[in-house]
């Protein structure tokens, strides 16, 4: 039986980090032809060349990650602030900008940004990270509305408390201290397996997701919608 993404070509950015590996593997299992990109997406010409080499892209998974460096707001350094936008926000814009023309031409496409729930609630001492991730979310909201008339669905999975190799590695989430943290702050009282994000991405990339556009979907065990 064909997979849910059979016949589709998917481009996954930063495919060796954050949610890239699990989403790429899941899409492959669902029959997609997966292009796993590992470039930093720091240069317009290089990004456009990479997209051109990938060919006809039906699904873009714009996956970006950069750990925050906690600091008081008055101690933020300009270069640290800029680095977060250079590694999170600007790469998202560049790769979306590069794939949109072909999707508009075909009047078909899916864009899924893997962002963060952090700006939906806010986290003290990581205001720069929240700002960069919040800019990503705002970008996707606007792009989703802009592209909807072209039958291109752009959405974001804004996650937190999901197992991954950047923010929640196994050595962190298995400690008693972290279990107490989850008990206090996360209604589900657990960290979700990365496969849950991948499954949500499959839905957003699939044929039965055509009416969800410009959404920033909180995926954080209730943390993002629970008062602090």
Protein Blocks (a to p, Z undefined) as FASTA:
>chain_A
ZZfkgoiacddehklgcjlmmmmmmmmmnopacdddfbehlafklmmmmmmmnopafbdc
dddddddddddfklpcfklmmmmmmmmmmmmmmmmmmmmmmmmmnopacddddddfklmn
opghilmmmmmmmmmmmmmmmmmmmmmmnopacdddddehiacfklmcfklmmpmklmmm
mmmmmmnlpacdfklmmmmmmmmmmmklmkbghiacddeehmmmgcZZ
